[in-house]
């Protein structure tokens, strides 16, 4: 079944720069779209409140496992008070790609994200929870 699906998809996308390869299972095909000539900036928005161990895993995984280069991280701090968290935020200021934004309102996940969007410089938004870990280098490239 996959062979006929792949042939049909390849014929459909012929000449477009879009490629088709085998998917994770025999029933699936993977369609790969090329990046735009000028890679858009991605604003990765991560709301958080304390839990520095969780956030550090998230940020570290992005730094280690992201091959896409045009990005920024906006951490939206919602009333963190733990000294370890506040020290971590100060440490992050050394990386100009990472900004910590303080959100003063009550917890509202949508409001936190919308607040960060107003500070974002990217044309593409990636909304992540602070417990997400990037495990494959191409995750952001694939999303874009």
The first five atom37 places (N, CA, C, CB, O) and aatype in JSON, in Angstrom:
{
  "aatype": [20, 20, 20, 20, 20, 20, 20, 20, 20, 20, 20, 20, 20, 20, 20, 20, 20, 20, 20, 20, 20, 20, 20, 20, 20, 20, 20, 20, 20, 20, 20, 20, 20, 20, 20, 20, 20, 20, 20, 20, 20, 20, 20, 20, 20, 20, 20, 20, 20, 20, 20, 20, 20, 20, 20, 20, 20, 20, 20, 20, 20, 20, 20, 20, 20, 20, 20, 20, 20, 20, 20, 20, 20, 20, 20, 20, 20, 20, 20, 20, 20, 20, 20, 20, 20, 20, 20, 20, 20, 20, 20, 20, 20, 20, 20, 20, 20, 20, 20, 20, 20, 20, 20, 20, 20, 20, 20, 20, 20, 20, 20, 20, 20, 20, 20, 20, 20, 20, 20, 20, 20, 20, 20, 20, 20, 20, 20, 20, 20, 20, 20, 20, 20, 20, 20, 20, 20, 20, 20, 20, 20, 20, 20, 20],
  "atom_mask": [
    [1, 1, 1, 1, 1],
    [1, 1, 1, 1, 1],
    [1, 1, 1, 1, 1],
    [1, 1, 1, 1, 1],
    [1, 1, 1, 1, 1],
    [1, 1, 1, 1, 1],
    [1, 1, 1, 1, 1],
    [1, 1, 1, 1, 1],
    [1, 1, 1, 1, 1],
    [1, 1, 1, 1, 1],
    [1, 1, 1, 1, 1],
    [1, 1, 1, 1, 1],
    [1, 1, 1, 1, 1],
    [1, 1, 1, 1, 1],
    [1, 1, 1, 1, 1],
    [1, 1, 1, 1, 1],
    [1, 1, 1, 1, 1],
    [1, 1, 1, 1, 1],
    [1, 1, 1, 1, 1],
    [1, 1, 1, 1, 1],
    [1, 1, 1, 1, 1],
    [1, 1, 1, 1, 1],
    [1, 1, 1, 1, 1],
    [1, 1, 1, 1, 1],
    [1, 1, 1, 1, 1],
    [1, 1, 1, 1, 1],
    [1, 1, 1, 1, 1],
    [1, 1, 1, 1, 1],
    [1, 1, 1, 1, 1],
    [1, 1, 1, 1, 1],
    [1, 1, 1, 1, 1],
    [1, 1, 1, 1, 1],
    [1, 1, 1, 1, 1],
    [1, 1, 1, 1, 1],
    [1, 1, 1, 1, 1],
    [1, 1, 1, 1, 1],
    [1, 1, 1, 1, 1],
    [1, 1, 1, 1, 1],
    [1, 1, 1, 1, 1],
    [1, 1, 1, 1, 1],
    [1, 1, 1, 1, 1],
    [1, 1, 1, 1, 1],
    [1, 1, 1, 1, 1],
    [1, 1, 1, 1, 1],
    [1, 1, 1, 1, 1],
    [1, 1, 1, 1, 1],
    [1, 1, 1, 1, 1],
    [1, 1, 1, 1, 1],
    [1, 1, 1, 1, 1],
    [1, 1, 1, 1, 1],
    [1, 1, 1, 1, 1],
    [1, 1, 1, 1, 1],
    [1, 1, 1, 1, 1],
    [1, 1, 1, 1, 1],
    [1, 1, 1, 1, 1],
    [1, 1, 1, 1, 1],
    [1, 1, 1, 1, 1],
    [1, 1, 1, 1, 1],
    [1, 1, 1, 1, 1],
    [1, 1, 1, 1, 1],
    [1, 1, 1, 1, 1],
    [1, 1, 1, 1, 1],
    [1, 1, 1, 1, 1],
    [1, 1, 1, 1, 1],
    [1, 1, 1, 1, 1],
    [1, 1, 1, 1, 1],
    [1, 1, 1, 1, 1],
    [1, 1, 1, 1, 1],
    [1, 1, 1, 1, 1],
    [1, 1, 1, 1, 1],
    [1, 1, 1, 1, 1],
    [1, 1, 1, 1, 1],
    [1, 1, 1, 1, 1],
    [1, 1, 1, 1, 1],
    [1, 1, 1, 1, 1],
    [1, 1, 1, 1, 1],
    [1, 1, 1, 1, 1],
    [1, 1, 1, 1, 1],
    [1, 1, 1, 1, 1],
    [1, 1, 1, 1, 1],
    [1, 1, 1, 1, 1],
    [1, 1, 1, 1, 1],
    [1, 1, 1, 1, 1],
    [1, 1, 1, 1, 1],
    [1, 1, 1, 1, 1],
    [1, 1, 1, 1, 1],
    [1, 1, 1, 1, 1],
    [1, 1, 1, 1, 1],
    [1, 1, 1, 1, 1],
    [1, 1, 1, 1, 1],
    [1, 1, 1, 1, 1],
    [1, 1, 1, 1, 1],
    [1, 1, 1, 1, 1],
    [1, 1, 1, 1, 1],
    [1, 1, 1, 1, 1],
    [1, 1, 1, 1, 1],
    [1, 1, 1, 1, 1],
    [1, 1, 1, 1, 1],
    [1, 1, 1, 1, 1],
    [1, 1, 1, 1, 1],
    [1, 1, 1, 1, 1],
    [1, 1, 1, 1, 1],
    [1, 1, 1, 1, 1],
    [1, 1, 1, 1, 1],
    [1, 1, 1, 1, 1],
    [1, 1, 1, 1, 1],
    [1, 1, 1, 1, 1],
    [1, 1, 1, 1, 1],
    [1, 1, 1, 1, 1],
    [1, 1, 1, 1, 1],
    [1, 1, 1, 1, 1],
    [1, 1, 1, 1, 1],
    [1, 1, 1, 1, 1],
    [1, 1, 1, 1, 1],
    [1, 1, 1, 1, 1],
    [1, 1, 1, 1, 1],
    [1, 1, 1, 1, 1],
    [1, 1, 1, 1, 1],
    [1, 1, 1, 1, 1],
    [1, 1, 1, 1, 1],
    [1, 1, 1, 1, 1],
    [1, 1, 1, 1, 1],
    [1, 1, 1, 1, 1],
    [1, 1, 1, 1, 1],
    [1, 1, 1, 1, 1],
    [1, 1, 1, 1, 1],
    [1, 1, 1, 1, 1],
    [1, 1, 1, 1, 1],
    [1, 1, 1, 1, 1],
    [1, 1, 1, 1, 1],
    [1, 1, 1, 1, 1],
    [1, 1, 1, 1, 1],
    [1, 1, 1, 1, 1],
    [1, 1, 1, 1, 1],
    [1, 1, 1, 1, 1],
    [1, 1, 1, 1, 1],
    [1, 1, 1, 1, 1],
    [1, 1, 1, 1, 1],
    [1, 1, 1, 1, 1],
    [1, 1, 1, 1, 1],
    [1, 1, 1, 1, 1],
    [1, 1, 1, 1, 1],
    [1, 1, 1, 1, 1],
    [1, 1, 1, 1, 1]
  ],
  "atom_positions": [
    [[0.83, -1.2, 0.0], [0.0, 0.0, 0.0], [0.87, 1.26, 0.0], [-0.94, 0.0, 1.21], [0.57, 2.22, -0.71]],
    [[1.93, 1.26, 0.79], [2.75, 2.46, 0.89], [3.39, 2.82, -0.44], [3.82, 2.27, 1.95], [3.49, 4.0, -0.77]],
    [[3.82, 1.84, -1.21], [4.5, 2.13, -2.46], [3.61, 2.94, -3.39], [4.93, 0.83, -3.13], [4.06, 3.9, -4.0]],
    [[2.34, 2.55, -3.5], [1.43, 3.31, -4.38], [1.15, 4.69, -3.78], [0.1, 2.54, -4.59], [1.02, 5.67, -4.53]],
    [[1.05, 4.79, -2.47], [0.85, 6.09, -1.83], [2.05, 6.99, -2.05], [0.59, 5.92, -0.32], [1.9, 8.17, -2.38]],
    [[3.24, 6.44, -1.88], [4.45, 7.23, -2.09], [4.56, 7.68, -3.53], [5.7, 6.44, -1.69], [4.92, 8.83, -3.8]],
    [[4.25, 6.8, -4.45], [4.32, 7.18, -5.87], [3.33, 8.29, -6.18], [4.04, 5.95, -6.78], [3.66, 9.24, -6.89]],
    [[2.13, 8.19, -5.64], [1.12, 9.22, -5.88], [1.54, 10.55, -5.29], [-0.23, 8.78, -5.29], [1.4, 11.6, -5.93]],
    [[2.04, 10.52, -4.06], [2.48, 11.76, -3.42], [3.68, 12.37, -4.14], [2.83, 11.51, -1.95], [3.74, 13.59, -4.35]],
    [[4.63, 11.54, -4.52], [5.8, 12.05, -5.25], [5.38, 12.67, -6.57], [6.82, 10.93, -5.49], [5.91, 13.72, -6.96]],
    [[4.45, 12.05, -7.26], [3.96, 12.61, -8.53], [3.25, 13.94, -8.28], [3.01, 11.62, -9.23], [3.42, 14.89, -9.04]],
    [[2.47, 13.99, -7.22], [1.74, 15.21, -6.91], [2.68, 16.38, -6.61], [0.8, 14.97, -5.73], [2.44, 17.51, -7.04]],
    [[3.76, 16.1, -5.86], [4.67, 17.17, -5.44], [5.85, 17.39, -6.4], [5.21, 16.85, -4.07], [6.7, 18.23, -6.14]],
    [[5.89, 16.65, -7.49], [7.02, 16.73, -8.42], [7.3, 18.18, -8.85], [6.76, 15.87, -9.66], [6.41, 18.91, -9.27]],
    [[8.58, 18.55, -8.72], [9.0, 19.88, -9.14], [8.76, 20.98, -8.12], [8.31, 20.24, -10.38], [9.11, 22.13, -8.37]],
    [[8.18, 20.64, -6.96], [7.83, 21.66, -5.96], [8.92, 21.85, -4.91], [6.54, 21.29, -5.28], [8.88, 22.82, -4.15]],
    [[9.9, 20.94, -4.86], [10.89, 20.98, -3.81], [10.47, 20.2, -2.58], [11.18, 22.41, -3.43], [11.23, 20.05, -1.63]],
    [[9.24, 19.7, -2.6], [8.72, 18.89, -1.49], [9.08, 17.44, -1.77], [7.16, 19.07, -1.34], [8.9, 16.95, -2.88]],
    [[9.6, 16.75, -0.75], [9.97, 15.35, -0.94], [9.1, 14.44, -0.09], [11.45, 15.14, -0.59], [8.46, 14.87, 0.87]],
    [[9.09, 13.18, -0.47], [8.29, 12.17, 0.23], [9.2, 10.99, 0.54], [7.04, 11.72, -0.62], [9.93, 10.52, -0.33]],
    [[9.15, 10.52, 1.79], [9.91, 9.34, 2.16], [9.06, 8.42, 3.02], [11.2, 9.73, 2.9], [7.93, 8.75, 3.37]],
    [[9.62, 7.26, 3.37], [8.9, 6.29, 4.18], [8.56, 6.9, 5.54], [9.73, 5.01, 4.36], [9.36, 7.63, 6.12]],
    [[7.37, 6.57, 6.03], [6.95, 7.01, 7.35], [7.39, 6.05, 8.42], [5.46, 7.2, 7.39], [8.14, 5.11, 8.17]],
    [[6.9, 6.28, 9.64], [7.28, 5.44, 10.77], [6.67, 4.05, 10.71], [6.88, 6.11, 12.05], [7.21, 3.11, 11.3]],
    [[5.55, 3.91, 10.02], [4.91, 2.61, 9.86], [4.63, 2.4, 8.37], [3.59, 2.51, 10.71], [4.66, 3.36, 7.6]],
    [[4.36, 1.18, 7.96], [4.13, 0.91, 6.54], [2.94, 1.67, 5.94], [3.91, -0.56, 6.34], [2.88, 1.87, 4.73]],
    [[2.01, 2.09, 6.78], [0.83, 2.8, 6.26], [1.07, 4.3, 6.07], [-0.34, 2.6, 7.21], [0.24, 4.99, 5.48]],
    [[2.2, 4.79, 6.56], [2.44, 6.24, 6.56], [3.54, 6.65, 5.59], [2.81, 6.7, 7.94], [4.49, 5.91, 5.33]],
    [[3.38, 7.85, 5.05], [4.42, 8.49, 4.26], [4.76, 9.8, 4.95], [3.95, 8.72, 2.77], [3.91, 10.43, 5.57]],
    [[6.0, 10.2, 4.85], [6.46, 11.45, 5.45], [6.68, 12.47, 4.34], [7.76, 11.24, 6.3], [7.5, 12.25, 3.44]],
    [[5.96, 13.56, 4.41], [6.1, 14.64, 3.44], [7.0, 15.69, 4.06], [4.7, 15.24, 3.04], [6.74, 16.18, 5.16]],
    [[8.07, 16.04, 3.36], [9.07, 16.98, 3.88], [9.05, 18.25, 3.04], [10.49, 16.34, 3.89], [9.38, 18.24, 1.85]],
    [[8.67, 19.32, 3.68], [8.61, 20.62, 3.01], [9.94, 21.32, 3.21], [7.44, 21.49, 3.56], [10.51, 21.27, 4.3]],
    [[10.46, 21.98, 2.18], [11.72, 22.71, 2.35], [11.51, 23.98, 3.18], [12.32, 23.06, 0.98], [10.41, 24.54, 3.21]],
    [[12.58, 24.41, 3.83], [12.51, 25.67, 4.55], [12.44, 26.82, 3.54], [13.74, 25.84, 5.5], [12.94, 26.7, 2.42]],
    [[11.82, 27.92, 3.94], [11.85, 29.1, 3.07], [13.31, 29.53, 2.85], [11.01, 30.27, 3.68], [14.19, 29.2, 3.65]],
    [[13.54, 30.26, 1.76], [14.91, 30.69, 1.46], [15.51, 31.48, 2.62], [14.93, 31.54, 0.18], [16.68, 31.29, 2.97]],
    [[14.73, 32.36, 3.21], [15.15, 33.05, 4.43], [14.39, 32.4, 5.58], [14.87, 34.61, 4.35], [13.18, 32.53, 5.7]],
    [[15.13, 31.7, 6.43], [14.5, 30.98, 7.54], [13.87, 31.97, 8.51], [15.52, 30.08, 8.27], [14.56, 32.86, 9.01]],
    [[12.57, 31.85, 8.77], [11.91, 32.79, 9.68], [12.4, 32.61, 11.12], [10.39, 32.62, 9.62], [12.81, 31.53, 11.53]],
    [[12.34, 33.69, 11.84], [12.69, 33.62, 13.27], [11.55, 32.93, 14.01], [12.96, 35.04, 13.86], [10.38, 33.18, 13.74]],
    [[11.91, 32.06, 14.94], [10.93, 31.35, 15.75], [11.03, 31.85, 17.18], [11.16, 29.8, 15.68], [12.11, 31.89, 17.77]],
    [[9.9, 32.22, 17.74], [9.83, 32.58, 19.15], [9.29, 31.38, 19.91], [8.92, 33.85, 19.38], [8.14, 30.98, 19.74]],
    [[10.14, 30.81, 20.75], [9.77, 29.66, 21.58], [9.3, 30.22, 22.92], [10.97, 28.63, 21.75], [10.09, 30.8, 23.66]],
    [[8.04, 30.04, 23.22], [7.43, 30.62, 24.42], [7.2, 29.52, 25.45], [6.09, 31.34, 24.08], [6.57, 28.51, 25.16]],
    [[7.74, 29.75, 26.66], [7.67, 28.73, 27.71], [7.2, 29.38, 29.01], [9.05, 28.04, 27.91], [7.99, 30.03, 29.69]],
    [[5.92, 29.21, 29.37], [5.46, 29.69, 30.68], [6.02, 28.8, 31.79], [3.91, 29.72, 30.75], [6.2, 27.6, 31.6]],
    [[6.28, 29.4, 32.95], [6.82, 28.61, 34.06], [6.54, 29.31, 35.38], [8.33, 28.39, 33.88], [6.27, 30.51, 35.44]],
    [[6.63, 28.53, 36.42], [6.59, 29.05, 37.79], [7.43, 28.12, 38.65], [5.11, 29.17, 38.35], [7.06, 26.97, 38.89]],
    [[8.57, 28.63, 39.09], [9.52, 27.84, 39.86], [9.83, 26.52, 39.12], [8.96, 27.54, 41.28], [9.97, 26.55, 37.89]],
    [[9.94, 25.4, 39.8], [10.28, 24.12, 39.18], [11.53, 24.23, 38.29], [9.09, 23.6, 38.35], [11.51, 23.82, 37.13]],
    [[12.59, 24.79, 38.83], [13.8, 25.07, 38.06], [14.39, 23.8, 37.44], [14.83, 25.75, 38.93], [14.96, 23.86, 36.35]],
    [[14.28, 22.67, 38.11], [14.83, 21.43, 37.56], [14.15, 21.07, 36.25], [14.68, 20.27, 38.55], [14.8, 20.66, 35.29]],
    [[12.84, 21.23, 36.22], [12.05, 20.92, 35.02], [12.4, 21.91, 33.91], [10.53, 20.97, 35.33], [12.66, 21.51, 32.77]],
    [[12.41, 23.18, 34.25], [12.71, 24.22, 33.25], [14.12, 24.07, 32.71], [12.52, 25.61, 33.86], [14.34, 24.23, 31.51]],
    [[15.07, 23.78, 33.57], [16.45, 23.62, 33.12], [16.57, 22.48, 32.12], [17.38, 23.36, 34.31], [17.28, 22.61, 31.12]],
    [[15.89, 21.36, 32.36], [15.89, 20.25, 31.39], [15.34, 20.7, 30.05], [15.07, 19.06, 31.93], [15.89, 20.37, 29.0]],
    [[14.26, 21.46, 30.09], [13.64, 21.97, 28.87], [14.6, 22.86, 28.1], [12.34, 22.74, 29.21], [14.84, 22.65, 26.91]],
    [[15.15, 23.86, 28.78], [16.04, 24.82, 28.12], [17.31, 24.12, 27.63], [16.4, 25.97, 29.08], [17.74, 24.34, 26.5]],
    [[17.9, 23.29, 28.47], [19.12, 22.56, 28.08], [18.88, 21.7, 26.86], [19.63, 21.7, 29.24], [19.73, 21.62, 25.97]],
    [[17.74, 21.05, 26.81], [17.45, 20.18, 25.67], [17.3, 21.0, 24.38], [16.19, 19.36, 25.93], [17.7, 20.55, 23.31]],
    [[16.72, 22.17, 24.49], [16.6, 23.04, 23.31], [17.99, 23.48, 22.85], [15.7, 24.28, 23.62], [18.29, 23.44, 21.65]],
    [[18.82, 23.89, 23.78], [20.17, 24.34, 23.42], [20.99, 23.22, 22.8], [20.88, 24.88, 24.66], [21.77, 23.46, 21.88]],
    [[20.84, 22.0, 23.29], [21.63, 20.87, 22.8], [21.03, 20.2, 21.57], [21.78, 19.85, 23.89], [21.77, 19.66, 20.74]],
    [[19.73, 20.23, 21.43], [19.06, 19.43, 20.41], [18.25, 20.26, 19.43], [18.17, 18.42, 21.06], [17.13, 19.89, 19.06]],
    [[18.79, 21.37, 19.01], [18.1, 22.18, 18.02], [19.1, 22.56, 16.93], [17.45, 23.45, 18.66], [20.07, 23.28, 17.19]],
    [[18.85, 22.06, 15.7], [19.75, 22.41, 14.61], [19.28, 23.66, 13.86], [19.87, 21.24, 13.64], [20.05, 24.25, 13.1]],
    [[18.04, 24.05, 14.06], [17.52, 25.29, 13.47], [18.17, 26.45, 14.22], [15.94, 25.36, 13.56], [18.27, 26.41, 15.44]],
    [[18.6, 27.47, 13.5], [19.42, 28.51, 14.15], [18.69, 29.81, 14.47], [20.58, 28.81, 13.3], [19.13, 30.54, 15.36]],
    [[17.63, 30.14, 13.78], [17.02, 31.46, 13.94], [15.86, 31.4, 14.93], [16.53, 31.99, 12.58], [14.69, 31.3, 14.54]],
    [[16.19, 31.45, 16.21], [15.16, 31.34, 17.25], [15.5, 32.23, 18.44], [15.02, 29.87, 17.71], [16.62, 32.7, 18.61]],
    [[14.47, 32.43, 19.25], [14.61, 33.07, 20.55], [13.73, 32.3, 21.52], [14.21, 34.59, 20.5], [12.74, 31.69, 21.13]],
    [[14.09, 32.33, 22.79], [13.26, 31.72, 23.83], [12.74, 32.84, 24.72], [14.07, 30.66, 24.66], [13.5, 33.68, 25.19]],
    [[11.44, 32.83, 24.94], [10.81, 33.75, 25.87], [10.23, 32.92, 27.01], [9.7, 34.62, 25.18], [9.25, 32.19, 26.83]],
    [[10.84, 33.03, 28.17], [10.35, 32.34, 29.36], [9.4, 33.3, 30.06], [11.52, 31.87, 30.31], [9.78, 34.43, 30.38]],
    [[8.18, 32.86, 30.28], [7.19, 33.71, 30.94], [7.09, 33.26, 32.39], [5.8, 33.65, 30.22], [6.5, 32.22, 32.69]],
    [[7.66, 34.06, 33.27], [7.69, 33.73, 34.69], [6.41, 34.23, 35.35], [8.94, 34.36, 35.37], [6.1, 35.42, 35.33]],
    [[5.68, 33.3, 35.93], [4.43, 33.62, 36.61], [4.61, 33.47, 38.12], [3.27, 32.71, 36.12], [4.21, 32.47, 38.71]],
    [[5.23, 34.49, 38.73], [5.38, 34.58, 40.18], [6.34, 33.56, 40.79], [4.05, 34.44, 40.83], [6.07, 33.02, 41.86]],
    [[7.45, 33.27, 40.12], [8.46, 32.39, 40.73], [9.06, 33.1, 41.94], [9.57, 32.0, 39.7], [9.32, 34.3, 41.91]],
    [[9.29, 32.33, 43.0], [9.87, 32.9, 44.22], [11.05, 32.09, 44.75], [8.81, 32.99, 45.3], [11.81, 32.58, 45.58]],
    [[11.22, 30.87, 44.28], [12.31, 30.02, 44.78], [13.66, 30.65, 44.43], [12.2, 28.58, 44.2], [13.87, 31.03, 43.28]],
    [[14.55, 30.76, 45.39], [15.86, 31.36, 45.13], [16.63, 30.68, 43.98], [16.7, 31.31, 46.39], [17.31, 31.35, 43.21]],
    [[16.5, 29.35, 43.88], [17.2, 28.62, 42.81], [16.67, 29.05, 41.44], [17.04, 27.1, 42.99], [17.43, 29.18, 40.48]],
    [[15.36, 29.25, 41.35], [14.76, 29.66, 40.09], [15.22, 31.06, 39.72], [13.22, 29.61, 40.18], [15.59, 31.31, 38.58]],
    [[15.19, 31.97, 40.67], [15.6, 33.34, 40.4], [17.08, 33.41, 40.02], [15.32, 34.23, 41.62], [17.46, 34.2, 39.16]],
    [[17.91, 32.59, 40.64], [19.33, 32.53, 40.28], [19.49, 31.97, 38.86], [20.12, 31.65, 41.29], [20.33, 32.44, 38.09]],
    [[18.68, 30.99, 38.51], [18.71, 30.4, 37.16], [18.33, 31.46, 36.12], [17.76, 29.18, 37.06], [18.96, 31.55, 35.07]],
    [[17.31, 32.25, 36.42], [16.91, 33.31, 35.5], [18.07, 34.28, 35.27], [15.68, 34.06, 36.04], [18.29, 34.72, 34.14]],
    [[18.8, 34.63, 36.32], [19.95, 35.54, 36.18], [21.02, 34.91, 35.3], [20.53, 35.89, 37.56], [21.64, 35.59, 34.49]],
    [[21.23, 33.62, 35.47], [22.22, 32.89, 34.68], [21.83, 32.9, 33.19], [22.36, 31.44, 35.19], [22.69, 33.02, 32.32]],
    [[20.55, 32.78, 32.91], [20.08, 32.74, 31.52], [20.3, 34.06, 30.79], [18.62, 32.38, 31.48], [20.35, 34.09, 29.56]],
    [[20.44, 35.15, 31.53], [20.65, 36.45, 30.9], [21.95, 36.5, 30.1], [20.66, 37.55, 31.95], [22.12, 37.38, 29.27]],
    [[22.86, 35.56, 30.35], [24.12, 35.5, 29.6], [23.91, 35.06, 28.15], [25.08, 34.55, 30.29], [24.78, 35.3, 27.31]],
    [[22.8, 34.42, 27.86], [22.49, 33.99, 26.5], [21.5, 35.0, 25.91], [21.9, 32.53, 26.46], [20.34, 35.06, 26.33]],
    [[21.96, 35.77, 24.95], [21.13, 36.84, 24.37], [19.91, 36.33, 23.63], [21.96, 37.68, 23.44], [19.01, 37.1, 23.3]],
    [[19.86, 35.02, 23.34], [18.71, 34.44, 22.66], [17.56, 34.14, 23.62], [19.11, 33.18, 21.93], [16.46, 33.81, 23.19]],
    [[17.83, 34.26, 24.92], [16.84, 33.89, 25.93], [16.45, 35.12, 26.74], [17.39, 32.77, 26.87], [17.31, 35.85, 27.23]],
    [[15.14, 35.34, 26.86], [14.63, 36.45, 27.68], [13.66, 35.88, 28.71], [13.93, 37.54, 26.79], [12.89, 34.97, 28.41]],
    [[13.72, 36.43, 29.9], [12.76, 36.07, 30.94], [11.82, 37.25, 31.11], [13.48, 35.7, 32.3], [12.25, 38.36, 31.42]],
    [[10.54, 36.99, 30.9], [9.51, 38.02, 31.04], [8.72, 37.74, 32.32], [8.56, 38.06, 29.79], [8.32, 36.6, 32.56]],
    [[8.51, 38.75, 33.12], [7.74, 38.57, 34.36], [6.29, 38.92, 34.08], [8.32, 39.46, 35.52], [5.98, 40.03, 33.65]],
    [[5.4, 37.96, 34.32], [3.95, 38.16, 34.15], [3.36, 38.33, 35.54], [3.28, 36.97, 33.38], [3.48, 37.43, 36.38]],
    [[2.74, 39.46, 35.78], [2.26, 39.78, 37.13], [0.83, 39.33, 37.42], [2.35, 41.26, 37.35], [0.4, 39.35, 38.57]],
    [[0.08, 38.94, 36.41], [-1.31, 38.55, 36.63], [-1.45, 37.18, 37.24], [-2.06, 38.6, 35.33], [-0.47, 36.46, 37.43]],
    [[-2.69, 36.83, 37.56], [-2.99, 35.49, 38.07], [-2.72, 34.46, 36.97], [-4.47, 35.4, 38.56], [-2.7, 34.79, 35.79]],
    [[-2.51, 33.2, 37.39], [-2.22, 32.17, 36.4], [-3.38, 32.01, 35.44], [-1.92, 30.83, 37.09], [-4.52, 31.78, 35.83]],
    [[-3.06, 32.14, 34.18], [-3.98, 31.88, 33.08], [-3.08, 31.54, 31.9], [-4.96, 33.12, 32.77], [-2.41, 32.41, 31.36]],
    [[-3.08, 30.27, 31.51], [-2.14, 29.8, 30.49], [-2.24, 30.61, 29.2], [-2.39, 28.33, 30.19], [-1.21, 30.98, 28.62]],
    [[-3.44, 30.89, 28.76], [-3.62, 31.67, 27.53], [-3.08, 33.09, 27.7], [-5.1, 31.72, 27.13], [-2.42, 33.61, 26.8]],
    [[-3.35, 33.7, 28.84], [-2.87, 35.06, 29.08], [-1.35, 35.11, 29.11], [-3.45, 35.6, 30.4], [-0.75, 36.05, 28.61]],
    [[-0.72, 34.1, 29.7], [0.74, 34.04, 29.73], [1.31, 33.98, 28.32], [1.2, 32.82, 30.54], [2.25, 34.71, 27.99]],
    [[0.75, 33.13, 27.5], [1.22, 33.0, 26.12], [0.96, 34.27, 25.33], [0.56, 31.81, 25.43], [1.83, 34.73, 24.58]],
    [[-0.22, 34.84, 25.47], [-0.54, 36.07, 24.74], [0.36, 37.22, 25.17], [-2.01, 36.45, 24.97], [0.76, 38.04, 24.33]],
    [[0.69, 37.29, 26.43], [1.63, 38.3, 26.94], [2.98, 38.15, 26.24], [1.79, 38.18, 28.48], [3.56, 39.13, 25.78]],
    [[3.47, 36.92, 26.16], [4.77, 36.67, 25.53], [4.74, 37.0, 24.04], [5.18, 35.21, 25.73], [5.71, 37.53, 23.5]],
    [[3.63, 36.71, 23.39], [3.53, 37.0, 21.95], [3.75, 38.49, 21.7], [2.16, 36.56, 21.4], [4.34, 38.86, 20.68]],
    [[3.28, 39.33, 22.58], [3.47, 40.78, 22.42], [4.94, 41.18, 22.51], [2.66, 41.54, 23.47], [5.31, 42.26, 22.06]],
    [[5.77, 40.33, 23.09], [7.21, 40.6, 23.21], [8.04, 39.8, 22.2], [7.67, 40.29, 24.62], [9.26, 39.96, 22.14]],
    [[7.4, 38.97, 21.44], [8.09, 38.07, 20.51], [8.54, 38.81, 19.25], [7.19, 36.89, 20.14], [7.87, 39.73, 18.78]],
    [[9.67, 38.39, 18.73], [10.19, 38.95, 17.48], [10.09, 37.96, 16.32], [11.64, 39.38, 17.65], [10.47, 38.28, 15.19]],
    [[9.57, 36.78, 16.59], [9.51, 35.75, 15.56], [8.26, 35.84, 14.69], [9.56, 34.4, 16.2], [7.23, 36.39, 15.08]],
    [[8.41, 35.28, 13.49], [7.27, 35.14, 12.57], [6.53, 33.83, 12.81], [7.75, 35.22, 11.11], [5.4, 33.65, 12.36]],
    [[7.2, 32.92, 13.53], [6.63, 31.62, 13.86], [6.68, 31.49, 15.38], [7.4, 30.45, 13.14], [7.68, 31.86, 16.0]],
    [[5.61, 30.97, 15.96], [5.54, 30.78, 17.41], [5.55, 29.29, 17.74], [4.27, 31.44, 17.99], [4.87, 28.49, 17.1]],
    [[6.34, 28.93, 18.74], [6.34, 27.57, 19.29], [5.95, 27.7, 20.75], [7.75, 26.86, 19.11], [6.72, 28.23, 21.56]],
    [[4.78, 27.22, 21.1], [4.29, 27.3, 22.47], [4.61, 25.98, 23.17], [2.75, 27.6, 22.51], [4.06, 24.93, 22.82]],
    [[5.5, 26.03, 24.15], [5.93, 24.82, 24.84], [5.59, 24.89, 26.32], [7.43, 24.6, 24.66], [5.59, 25.97, 26.92]],
    [[5.3, 23.75, 26.91], [5.23, 23.64, 28.36], [6.66, 23.55, 28.88], [4.38, 22.4, 28.81], [7.57, 23.17, 28.15]],
    [[6.85, 23.89, 30.14], [8.2, 23.86, 30.7], [8.71, 22.44, 30.95], [8.22, 24.64, 32.0], [9.89, 22.27, 31.28]],
    [[7.87, 21.44, 30.79], [8.3, 20.06, 30.98], [8.57, 19.34, 29.66], [7.27, 19.3, 31.77], [8.74, 18.12, 29.65]],
    [[8.6, 20.07, 28.56], [8.89, 19.48, 27.25], [10.4, 19.4, 27.08], [8.24, 20.32, 26.1], [11.13, 20.31, 27.47]],
    [[10.86, 18.3, 26.48], [12.28, 18.16, 26.18], [12.45, 17.88, 24.7], [12.93, 17.04, 27.03], [11.78, 17.01, 24.15]],
    [[13.35, 18.62, 24.05], [13.69, 18.36, 22.66], [14.58, 17.12, 22.62], [14.4, 19.59, 22.0], [15.61, 17.08, 23.28]],
    [[14.18, 16.12, 21.84], [14.95, 14.88, 21.81], [15.56, 14.59, 20.44], [14.08, 13.72, 22.23], [16.35, 13.66, 20.29]],
    [[15.2, 15.38, 19.44], [15.75, 15.18, 18.1], [16.19, 16.53, 17.54], [14.71, 14.5, 17.15], [15.44, 17.5, 17.6]],
    [[17.38, 16.6, 17.01], [17.96, 17.86, 16.53], [17.05, 18.6, 15.56], [19.3, 17.61, 15.87], [17.02, 19.83, 15.56]],
    [[16.31, 17.89, 14.74], [15.52, 18.52, 13.7], [14.11, 18.91, 14.1], [15.44, 17.63, 12.55], [13.3, 19.23, 13.23]],
    [[13.79, 18.9, 15.37], [12.41, 19.15, 15.8], [11.9, 20.51, 15.35], [12.31, 19.04, 17.31], [10.77, 20.62, 14.87]],
    [[12.72, 21.55, 15.5], [12.25, 22.89, 15.16], [12.26, 23.1, 13.65], [13.12, 23.95, 15.85], [11.37, 23.76, 13.11]],
    [[13.24, 22.56, 12.97], [13.27, 22.61, 11.51], [12.02, 21.96, 10.95], [14.54, 21.92, 10.96], [11.39, 22.49, 10.03]],
    [[11.65, 20.82, 11.49], [10.46, 20.1, 11.04], [9.21, 20.94, 11.28], [10.33, 18.74, 11.78], [8.33, 20.98, 10.42]],
    [[9.14, 21.6, 12.4], [7.97, 22.43, 12.69], [7.87, 23.6, 11.72], [8.03, 22.93, 14.11], [6.79, 23.91, 11.21]],
    [[9.0, 24.25, 11.48], [8.99, 25.41, 10.59], [8.68, 24.96, 9.17], [10.35, 26.16, 10.63], [8.62, 25.78, 8.26]]
  ]
}
